[in-house]
Amino acid sequence: MFATPVYPVRGILEIERQCLPGAQPSLMERAGRAAAEDAARLIASRSGPVLIVCGPGNNGGDGFVLARELRRSGRETIVVFAGDSNRLPRDAAHAHAEFLRAGGETLADLPAMPEGGWALVVDALFGIGLQRPIEGRIREWIDILDTLPVPRLAIDIPSGLEADTGRVLGTCLSATHTTTFIAFKPGLLTLDGPDHCGEISLQRIGIEAAGHVPPVGHRVDTCLFGGRLTPRPRNTHKGVYGDACVLGGASGMLGAALLAARAALCLGAGRVYACLLDPAAPGIDPGQPELMLRPADRMPERPAAIAAGPGLGTGEEAERLLQTVIPRDIPLLLDADALNLISLRPALSDALEARQAATLLTPHPAEAGRLLGTSTDAVQADRVAAAIEIARNYRAFTALKGCGSVIATPDGRWFINTTGNPGMASAGMGDVLSGLALALLAQGWPAEAALTCAVHLHGAAADQLVADGIGPVGLTAGETIAAARGVFNAWLRTQVAEI
C-alpha cells in the first residue's frame, strides 16, 4: 500500500498535458461521467430535479457532461450557465454542444426552487484554476446556493476555494460532497478546505498520476509508518524503549510539561523524565507517579530524546537551558516557547541549523510566522509553502499545526494530515503531540516516521473520542493521551494480524 499523492495545480496541469494527446474519451468526458456517477448515488433515494450551475470555463464543461449523463438516465436537470457559449474553451464548447444536442437547455439565472425542492445542487462554476476573488452575480448565486437545504456536490473543488492553499477567494460554496479528479489538491485538505469540501470522492478517471509526475506531497496514512508497528518481544525490559526527557514547566505552566511527559509515557517510552523550571514544582506527579520529576538543571546525562518547550517560558534560564540542549547529539523536538526563543535569538537559531542529529519542530501558525519573520496571516495564506520553508531553513522535520496539519522534511517533501476535529482547539493539545512524538523518538523511530505517526495518531485519538461521544465541545488535551494509546495499540494489532 502506498500513500495517496497530493499535487499542486501545476502538477495536475502537467499530468493533464501529458495525457491529452489522443486521449479517448477526453479527460473532460471522463470527469463529467465520474461526477455523474457520484451524483447518481447521492440522488438515488431523493426525488425532484437536479440543479446544475455551470461556469464559463472547463469546470462548466464538466458540468455539461454531468447534466447530459443524468438526462440520459431519465433524471430531470435544470442547468444554469454563467458564460458565453462562443467563448468557452474547446472541450467545454464541445460538452456544451453535446448537452444541447441531447435536448438540454440552459438558463441565464437561478430559478426559484421547485415546490418539492431540489434533489441535488451541482457546483460546476469554477475549478482549480481560479486565482481571483469571486464577485458580483456569481457571488450572489453562491450565497443563495449555500442556503438551500439540499446536498451540494462540487465538481473538482468548491467554487471559490484556492486549490493550492485552501484559501477562500471572496466567497466559497460550502459543499456537502466534492468529486475531485486525478489526485487530491492541497486546498481540499488544509486551512478552509475541509470546511467547504464535505465528503471527498477521488475519481482518478483512468490516470495514474504518479506515472506521469512523481509526487512530492502525500496525504498522511498509516502506511507511511506501518513498517515500524511491530510487536514487542516477550523477553524485554524498559531500558530497550528509551529514556525520554521533557524540558519545560516554568512557574504557572507546569501542566504543559506534565501533559507532554504523560503522553510520552503512555506511548511506550521506557522511562520519562520531566525536568521542570518551576522551583516550587512538586517531586511527584500524583496523576502519573511513574514519571520522574526533577529540576531542569538536573537533566539526565544522555536521554534517548528530548522535547523542549512545553511551558518553558522565554526568560534567561529558559534560554540558557536551550543553549545546553541544542548542541547535544540526540534527537530533539522543539515546541512552544522553545520556538519563540529560536525566533528571538540568532545564536540559538544558528546552533539549531548546525545540529547533526534529528531535529523536529512543531509550530502553530503564529509560532511559524515568528520563525519565518512574517505574520500568521502570511503563513496561513500558503501553509504548505510555509512548512517547507521552515524545514529547509532550520534543517528540521516540521509539523505546521492546524486544520490539515502540514508536515515537511528538510529535503522538500511534504505531507498533509486529515485526522482530527475542532475539539482539538483546546489548551494543551500541542503539548500532548510533543509527548507522543518524543516517545517514538526515544524508542528509536526515525524523525520522519515519528512525526507523521504522532500527528496522525493525535488526530485519530481525538476522532475516536468524538465517535465515543466525548466532545468535540469540551474535549481536553489530557483525554487524548489514553485515547492515543488505545488507537496506537489497535494499529499494532491490525498490523500484526496482516503479517
C-alpha positions as CSV (number, residue, x, y, z in Angstrom):
1,M,0.0,0.0,0.0
2,F,1.3,3.4,-0.9
3,A,0.4,6.8,0.5
4,T,-2.0,8.8,-1.6
5,P,-0.3,11.6,-3.6
6,V,-1.3,15.2,-3.3
7,Y,-0.5,17.5,-6.2
8,P,-0.5,21.3,-6.5
9,V,-2.2,22.8,-9.6
10,R,0.9,22.9,-11.7
11,G,1.4,19.2,-11.1
12,I,-2.2,18.4,-12.1
13,L,-1.9,20.6,-15.3
14,E,1.3,18.8,-16.2
15,I,-0.4,15.4,-15.8
16,E,-3.3,16.6,-18.0
17,R,-0.9,17.9,-20.6
18,Q,0.9,14.6,-20.8
19,C,-2.4,12.7,-21.0
20,L,-4.2,14.9,-23.5
21,P,-2.7,13.7,-26.8
22,G,-5.0,11.1,-28.2
23,A,-7.0,10.6,-25.0
24,Q,-10.3,8.9,-25.7
25,P,-12.7,9.6,-24.3
26,S,-11.4,13.1,-23.4
27,L,-10.4,13.9,-19.9
28,M,-13.5,16.2,-19.6
29,E,-15.8,13.4,-20.7
30,R,-14.3,11.1,-18.2
31,A,-14.5,13.7,-15.4
32,G,-18.1,14.5,-16.2
33,R,-19.1,10.9,-16.3
34,A,-17.4,10.1,-13.0
35,A,-19.1,13.1,-11.3
36,A,-22.4,11.9,-12.7
37,E,-21.9,8.5,-11.1
38,D,-21.3,10.2,-7.7
39,A,-24.4,12.4,-8.3
40,A,-26.5,9.4,-9.1
41,R,-25.6,7.8,-5.8
42,L,-26.5,11.0,-3.9
43,I,-29.9,11.3,-5.5
44,A,-30.8,7.6,-5.6
45,S,-33.4,8.0,-2.8
46,R,-34.3,11.6,-3.5
47,S,-37.0,13.0,-5.7
48,G,-37.0,16.3,-7.6
49,P,-34.9,17.8,-10.3
50,V,-31.1,18.4,-10.2
51,L,-29.9,22.0,-10.4
52,I,-26.5,22.3,-12.2
53,V,-24.8,25.6,-12.2
54,C,-22.1,25.8,-14.9
55,G,-19.3,28.4,-15.2
56,P,-17.5,29.9,-18.2
57,G,-14.6,27.5,-18.3
58,N,-13.6,23.8,-18.2
59,N,-15.3,23.3,-14.9
60,G,-18.6,24.3,-16.6
61,G,-17.8,21.8,-19.3
62,D,-17.6,19.0,-16.7
63,G,-21.0,20.2,-15.5
64,F,-22.5,19.9,-19.0
65,V,-21.2,16.3,-19.3
66,L,-22.7,15.5,-15.9
67,A,-26.0,17.1,-16.9
68,R,-26.1,15.2,-20.2
69,E,-25.5,11.9,-18.4
70,L,-28.2,12.5,-15.8
71,R,-30.6,13.3,-18.5
72,R,-29.8,10.1,-20.3
73,S,-30.6,8.2,-17.1
74,G,-34.0,9.8,-17.0
75,R,-33.3,12.4,-14.4
76,E,-34.7,15.9,-14.7
77,T,-32.0,18.5,-14.8
78,I,-32.1,22.3,-14.7
79,V,-28.9,23.9,-16.0
80,V,-27.8,27.5,-15.3
81,F,-25.0,28.8,-17.5
82,A,-22.9,31.8,-16.3
83,G,-21.0,32.3,-19.5
84,D,-20.9,32.8,-23.2
85,S,-21.0,29.7,-25.4
86,N,-18.9,31.5,-28.0
87,R,-16.0,32.0,-25.6
88,L,-15.9,28.5,-24.0
89,P,-12.6,26.6,-24.2
90,R,-12.6,23.9,-26.9
91,D,-13.5,20.9,-24.8
92,A,-16.1,22.8,-22.8
93,A,-17.7,24.1,-26.0
94,H,-17.9,20.6,-27.3
95,A,-19.5,19.4,-24.0
96,H,-22.0,22.3,-24.2
97,A,-22.9,21.4,-27.8
98,E,-23.4,17.8,-26.9
99,F,-25.7,18.7,-24.0
100,L,-27.8,20.9,-26.3
101,R,-27.9,18.1,-28.9
102,A,-29.2,15.7,-26.3
103,G,-32.2,18.0,-25.7
104,G,-30.8,20.1,-22.9
105,E,-31.5,23.8,-22.3
106,T,-29.7,26.4,-20.2
107,L,-31.0,29.3,-18.1
108,A,-29.2,32.6,-17.5
109,D,-30.1,32.9,-13.9
110,L,-31.0,30.8,-10.9
111,P,-34.6,29.7,-11.0
112,A,-36.9,29.5,-8.0
113,M,-36.7,26.3,-6.1
114,P,-39.5,23.9,-7.2
115,E,-42.3,23.0,-4.8
116,G,-40.8,19.7,-3.7
117,G,-37.2,21.1,-3.6
118,W,-34.1,20.1,-5.5
119,A,-32.8,16.6,-5.3
120,L,-29.2,18.0,-5.6
121,V,-27.3,21.1,-6.4
122,V,-24.2,20.7,-8.5
123,D,-21.5,23.4,-8.4
124,A,-19.6,23.5,-11.8
125,L,-18.8,27.2,-11.7
126,F,-15.0,27.4,-11.2
127,G,-12.3,24.7,-10.9
128,I,-8.7,24.5,-9.7
129,G,-7.5,27.4,-12.0
130,L,-9.3,30.1,-10.0
131,Q,-6.9,32.8,-8.8
132,R,-9.2,35.9,-8.3
133,P,-11.9,36.6,-5.8
134,I,-15.4,35.7,-6.8
135,E,-17.6,38.8,-7.1
136,G,-20.8,40.2,-8.5
137,R,-23.6,37.9,-9.8
138,I,-21.7,34.6,-9.2
139,R,-21.0,35.6,-5.6
140,E,-24.7,36.2,-5.1
141,W,-25.5,32.8,-6.7
142,I,-23.1,31.0,-4.3
143,D,-24.6,32.8,-1.3
144,I,-28.1,31.6,-2.4
145,L,-26.9,28.0,-3.1
146,D,-25.4,27.8,0.3
147,T,-28.8,28.4,1.9
148,L,-30.5,25.6,0.1
149,P,-31.3,22.7,2.4
150,V,-30.2,20.0,0.0
151,P,-27.0,18.1,-0.8
152,R,-24.5,20.2,-2.7
153,L,-21.9,18.5,-5.0
154,A,-18.8,20.4,-6.1
155,I,-17.0,19.3,-9.2
156,D,-13.3,19.0,-8.7
157,I,-13.2,21.7,-6.0
158,P,-15.8,24.0,-4.4
159,S,-16.0,27.3,-6.3
160,G,-14.1,30.0,-4.6
161,L,-11.5,27.7,-2.9
162,E,-7.9,28.1,-4.0
163,A,-6.7,24.7,-4.9
164,D,-3.1,25.1,-3.7
165,T,-3.7,26.7,-0.4
166,G,-7.3,26.2,0.8
167,R,-7.9,29.9,1.0
168,V,-11.4,31.3,0.3
169,L,-11.3,33.7,-2.7
170,G,-14.0,36.2,-1.9
171,T,-16.6,33.6,-1.2
172,C,-16.8,29.8,-1.5
173,L,-19.6,27.3,-1.9
174,S,-20.0,25.0,1.2
175,A,-20.4,21.7,-0.5
176,T,-21.6,18.6,1.3
177,H,-19.7,16.4,-1.2
178,T,-16.9,17.1,-3.6
179,T,-15.9,14.9,-6.6
180,T,-12.2,15.6,-7.4
181,F,-10.2,14.3,-10.3
182,I,-6.9,12.6,-10.9
183,A,-5.4,13.4,-7.4
184,F,-6.0,15.3,-4.2
185,K,-5.1,19.0,-4.3
186,P,-3.6,20.6,-1.1
187,G,-6.5,23.1,-0.8
188,L,-9.0,20.3,-0.3
189,L,-7.2,19.1,2.8
190,T,-5.9,22.1,4.7
191,L,-7.0,25.5,6.0
192,D,-10.6,26.3,4.9
193,G,-10.8,23.3,2.5
194,P,-12.2,20.7,5.0
195,D,-15.0,23.2,6.0
196,H,-16.1,23.6,2.4
197,C,-15.5,20.3,0.7
198,G,-17.6,18.0,2.8
199,E,-17.1,14.3,1.8
200,I,-14.5,14.0,-0.9
201,S,-14.6,11.4,-3.6
202,L,-11.4,10.9,-5.6
203,Q,-12.0,9.8,-9.1
204,R,-8.7,9.0,-10.9
205,I,-10.5,8.8,-14.3
206,G,-8.2,6.2,-15.6
207,I,-5.0,8.2,-14.9
208,E,-2.2,7.0,-12.7
209,A,-0.8,10.4,-11.6
210,A,2.5,9.2,-10.2
211,G,3.3,7.5,-13.5
212,H,3.4,11.0,-15.2
213,V,4.6,13.3,-12.5
214,P,6.4,11.9,-9.4
215,P,4.7,13.4,-6.3
216,V,6.5,15.3,-3.6
217,G,3.3,15.6,-1.5
218,H,1.2,12.9,0.1
219,R,-1.8,12.5,2.4
220,V,-0.7,11.0,5.8
221,D,-1.7,7.4,6.2
222,T,-0.6,4.6,8.4
223,C,1.2,3.1,5.5
224,L,3.9,5.8,5.9
225,F,5.0,4.3,9.2
226,G,3.3,0.9,9.3
227,G,6.6,-0.8,9.0
228,R,7.5,0.4,12.5
229,L,4.4,-1.1,14.0
230,T,6.0,-4.4,15.2
231,P,5.2,-6.4,18.3
232,R,7.4,-6.2,21.3
233,P,9.3,-9.4,22.3
234,R,8.2,-11.0,25.5
235,N,11.8,-11.0,26.7
236,T,12.3,-7.3,27.1
237,H,12.8,-4.5,29.6
238,K,12.2,-0.8,30.0
239,G,15.8,0.1,29.0
240,V,15.0,-1.1,25.5
241,Y,12.4,1.7,24.9
242,G,14.5,4.7,25.7
243,D,14.7,7.5,28.3
244,A,12.6,10.4,27.2
245,C,13.1,13.9,28.6
246,V,10.7,16.8,28.7
247,L,12.3,20.2,29.4
248,G,9.8,22.9,30.4
249,G,7.3,23.6,33.2
250,A,8.2,27.1,34.3
251,S,6.2,28.8,37.0
252,G,2.5,28.8,36.2
253,M,3.0,26.5,33.2
254,L,3.8,23.2,34.9
255,G,0.8,21.4,33.3
256,A,2.2,21.8,29.8
257,A,5.3,19.8,30.7
258,L,3.3,17.2,32.6
259,L,0.9,16.7,29.7
260,A,3.9,16.1,27.4
261,A,5.6,13.7,29.8
262,R,2.4,11.7,30.4
263,A,1.8,11.4,26.7
264,A,5.4,10.1,26.2
265,L,4.9,7.5,29.0
266,C,1.6,6.3,27.6
267,L,3.0,5.8,24.2
268,G,5.7,3.5,25.4
269,A,8.8,5.3,26.3
270,G,10.8,3.2,28.8
271,R,11.4,6.0,31.3
272,V,10.2,9.6,31.2
273,Y,11.9,12.5,33.0
274,A,10.1,15.8,33.4
275,C,12.8,18.4,34.0
276,L,11.0,21.4,35.4
277,L,12.0,25.1,35.7
278,D,9.5,26.0,38.4
279,P,11.5,26.0,41.6
280,A,8.3,25.2,43.5
281,A,7.5,22.1,41.3
282,P,6.4,19.0,43.2
283,G,8.7,16.0,43.4
284,I,5.9,13.7,42.1
285,D,3.0,13.8,39.7
286,P,0.1,12.4,41.6
287,G,-1.8,11.8,38.4
288,Q,1.1,9.9,36.9
289,P,3.5,8.8,39.7
290,E,5.6,6.7,37.2
291,L,7.1,10.0,35.9
292,M,10.5,11.1,37.2
293,L,10.3,14.8,38.2
294,R,13.4,16.8,38.8
295,P,14.8,20.3,38.5
296,A,15.6,21.5,35.0
297,D,19.3,21.7,35.7
298,R,19.4,18.0,36.6
299,M,18.6,16.6,33.3
300,P,19.7,13.0,32.6
301,E,23.1,12.8,31.1
302,R,22.1,11.0,27.9
303,P,18.4,10.5,27.3
304,A,17.4,8.9,24.1
305,A,15.4,12.0,23.0
306,I,14.5,15.4,24.4
307,A,11.4,17.6,23.9
308,A,12.0,21.2,24.9
309,G,9.4,23.9,25.0
310,P,6.1,22.9,26.8
311,G,5.7,25.6,29.4
312,L,9.4,26.6,29.1
313,G,8.9,30.3,29.1
314,T,11.2,32.8,27.4
315,G,13.3,34.0,30.4
316,E,17.1,33.9,30.8
317,E,17.0,30.4,32.4
318,A,15.0,29.0,29.6
319,E,17.4,30.5,27.1
320,R,20.4,29.1,29.0
321,L,18.9,25.6,29.1
322,L,18.2,25.7,25.4
323,Q,21.8,26.6,24.7
324,T,22.8,23.4,26.5
325,V,20.4,21.0,24.8
326,I,20.5,22.2,21.2
327,P,24.1,21.1,20.6
328,R,23.5,17.6,22.1
329,D,23.9,14.8,19.6
330,I,20.5,13.2,20.2
331,P,17.0,13.7,18.6
332,L,15.5,16.9,19.7
333,L,11.9,18.2,19.4
334,L,11.2,21.9,19.9
335,D,7.8,23.4,20.5
336,A,6.0,26.4,22.0
337,D,8.4,28.7,23.9
338,A,11.5,26.9,22.6
339,L,10.4,28.0,19.1
340,N,9.7,31.6,20.3
341,L,13.2,31.7,21.7
342,I,14.7,30.4,18.5
343,S,13.0,33.2,16.6
344,L,14.2,35.8,19.0
345,R,17.9,34.7,19.5
346,P,20.0,34.4,16.4
347,A,22.6,32.4,18.3
348,L,20.1,29.7,19.1
349,S,18.9,29.7,15.5
350,D,22.4,29.2,14.3
351,A,23.1,26.4,16.7
352,L,19.9,24.7,15.6
353,E,20.9,24.9,12.0
354,A,24.3,23.4,12.8
355,R,22.8,20.3,14.5
356,Q,23.7,16.9,13.0
357,A,21.1,14.8,15.0
358,A,17.4,14.8,14.0
359,T,15.5,18.0,14.8
360,L,11.7,18.2,14.9
361,L,9.7,21.5,15.1
362,T,6.0,21.6,15.8
363,P,4.9,25.3,15.4
364,H,1.3,26.5,15.3
365,P,0.8,29.3,12.7
366,A,1.8,32.2,15.0
367,E,5.0,30.5,16.0
368,A,5.7,29.6,12.4
369,G,5.3,33.3,11.5
370,R,7.9,34.2,14.1
371,L,10.3,31.6,12.8
372,L,9.9,33.0,9.3
373,G,9.9,36.6,10.3
374,T,6.4,37.1,8.9
375,S,2.8,37.2,10.0
376,T,0.4,34.5,11.0
377,D,-1.8,35.5,8.1
378,A,1.1,35.1,5.6
379,V,1.7,31.6,7.0
380,Q,-1.9,30.6,6.7
381,A,-2.1,32.0,3.1
382,D,0.1,29.2,2.0
383,R,0.6,26.6,4.7
384,V,2.5,24.1,2.5
385,A,5.0,26.7,1.4
386,A,5.5,27.9,5.0
387,A,6.1,24.4,6.3
388,I,8.6,23.7,3.5
389,E,10.5,27.0,4.2
390,I,10.8,26.3,7.9
391,A,12.0,22.8,7.3
392,R,14.6,24.0,4.8
393,N,15.8,27.0,6.8
394,Y,16.3,25.1,10.1
395,R,17.1,21.7,8.5
396,A,14.3,20.2,10.6
397,F,11.3,17.9,10.2
398,T,8.4,20.3,10.7
399,A,4.8,20.0,11.6
400,L,2.8,23.1,11.0
401,K,-0.2,22.5,13.2
402,G,-3.8,23.5,12.3
403,C,-6.7,22.3,10.2
404,G,-4.9,19.8,7.8
405,S,-1.5,19.9,9.6
406,V,1.3,20.1,7.1
407,I,4.5,18.0,7.7
408,A,7.6,19.0,5.7
409,T,11.0,17.4,5.5
410,P,14.4,19.2,5.1
411,D,14.6,17.8,1.5
412,G,11.4,19.5,0.4
413,R,8.9,16.6,0.7
414,W,5.6,17.3,2.4
415,F,2.5,15.6,3.8
416,I,-1.0,16.7,4.8
417,N,-2.7,15.1,7.8
418,T,-6.5,14.7,7.7
419,T,-7.3,13.2,11.1
420,G,-8.6,15.4,13.9
421,N,-11.6,17.6,14.6
422,P,-12.5,21.0,16.1
423,G,-12.4,19.6,19.6
424,M,-8.6,19.9,19.4
425,A,-8.8,23.7,19.5
426,S,-8.1,23.4,23.2
427,A,-5.3,24.2,25.6
428,G,-2.5,21.6,25.9
429,M,-3.1,19.7,22.7
430,G,0.3,20.8,21.3
431,D,2.0,19.5,24.5
432,V,0.4,16.1,24.0
433,L,1.6,16.0,20.4
434,S,5.1,16.8,21.6
435,G,5.0,13.9,24.1
436,L,3.7,11.4,21.5
437,A,6.5,12.2,19.1
438,L,9.0,12.2,21.9
439,A,8.0,8.7,22.9
440,L,8.5,7.4,19.4
441,L,11.9,9.1,19.0
442,A,13.0,7.6,22.4
443,Q,12.1,4.2,21.0
444,G,14.4,4.6,18.0
445,W,11.9,5.7,15.4
446,P,13.3,7.8,12.6
447,A,12.3,11.5,12.8
448,E,10.0,11.5,9.7
449,A,8.1,8.4,10.8
450,A,7.9,9.6,14.4
451,L,6.4,13.0,13.4
452,T,4.0,11.7,10.8
453,C,2.8,9.0,13.2
454,A,2.4,11.3,16.1
455,V,0.4,13.9,14.2
456,H,-1.8,11.3,12.6
457,L,-2.3,9.4,15.8
458,H,-3.1,12.5,17.8
459,G,-5.9,13.4,15.4
460,A,-7.1,9.9,15.2
461,A,-7.3,9.8,19.0
462,A,-9.5,12.9,19.1
463,D,-11.7,11.4,16.4
464,Q,-12.1,8.2,18.4
465,L,-13.2,10.2,21.4
466,V,-15.8,12.1,19.4
467,A,-17.0,8.8,18.0
468,D,-17.4,7.6,21.5
469,G,-19.5,10.6,22.5
470,I,-16.8,12.7,24.1
471,G,-16.6,16.1,22.5
472,P,-15.9,17.8,20.3
473,V,-17.1,20.6,22.5
474,G,-15.2,20.4,25.8
475,L,-12.7,17.8,24.6
476,T,-9.5,18.2,26.7
477,A,-5.9,17.5,25.8
478,G,-5.5,15.1,28.7
479,E,-8.3,12.9,27.4
480,T,-6.4,12.4,24.1
481,I,-3.5,10.6,25.8
482,A,-5.2,7.4,26.8
483,A,-7.2,7.5,23.5
484,A,-3.9,7.7,21.6
485,R,-2.6,4.7,23.4
486,G,-5.7,2.8,22.5
487,V,-5.6,3.8,18.9
488,F,-1.8,3.0,18.6
489,N,-2.3,-0.5,20.1
490,A,-5.2,-1.1,17.7
491,W,-3.0,-0.2,14.8
492,L,-0.3,-2.5,16.1
493,R,-2.8,-5.4,16.4
494,T,-4.0,-4.8,12.9
495,Q,-0.5,-4.6,11.5
496,V,0.5,-7.9,13.3
497,A,-2.7,-9.6,12.0
498,E,-1.8,-8.7,8.4
499,I,1.7,-10.2,8.6
